[in-house]
């Protein structure tokens, strides 16, 4: 009975992630905005790329693992940002892969205020391999086929308003009402659009230290609206340290260093503050980013931490 209770808590807690795997919660969201909002293409102010690996709910067999890769740049002369993002997400017997192209157009509203509009288009692949399931009674007629595969198109939109001291973005990275795999039903289920709001400030405390508070609000189908808050302290662009918090969900720390002229690397650890904290060793995230500022002409670029 105890094992059944633990399993039920675990699967119910992560059911929303399985219903919308293209929208995983990564505590380093300020480093990977393109997955949420296509208008952030070019937001690094030059040529930017980042790779992320996240192992969630460690300690459980088949716990979610996410790999994310994006690259994007700003063509200042044409006011265009272009980018690509790739995500591979696996939970138990379910695997989802997404690939999207992103384009954004930048408008200058004043000497220190700009706005960008973006569009995302691509494909998602969902695969369920029933041979990876541990079935206690092999005589039960649980599934008809050993595998389930589906490919679906994706289309998303967003906008992004920013200056040197703040940014605000609103987006829906997928507006299709399409079939998705449901872990509690055989086959697929309808997926509604998801919505994201990102905002933050850049607050210089001295010539060396800059503080950046950020908020990511998420509205997903079947789940309550959630708010993930992070505060990052940057030290002369050579080192950074921060923490993040989500009400009744998780708390975590992150930090990293610059190495070489163009690279940064870091690590984030998150621990659940709900009942899952008794059964898991938390979430571990590693990330490496590249930023070539000289890719574009010198100009006032956004308050954004990449």
ABEGO torsion letter per residue (X at the ends): XAAAAAAAAAAAAAAAAAABAABBBBAAAAABAAAABAAABGAAGBBBBBBBBBBBGBGBBGBBBBBBBBBBBBBAAAGBBBBBBBBBBBBEABBBBBBBBBBBBBBBABAABBBBBBBBBBBBBBBBBAAABBBABAABBABABABBBBBBBBBBBBBBBBBAABBBBBBBABABBBBBBBAABBEBBBBBBBBBBBBBBBBBABAABBBBBBBBBBBBBGBBBBBBBBBBBBBGGABBBBBBBBBGABBBBBBBBBBEAABBBBBBBBBBABAAAAABAEBBBBBBBBBBAAABBBBBBBBBBX
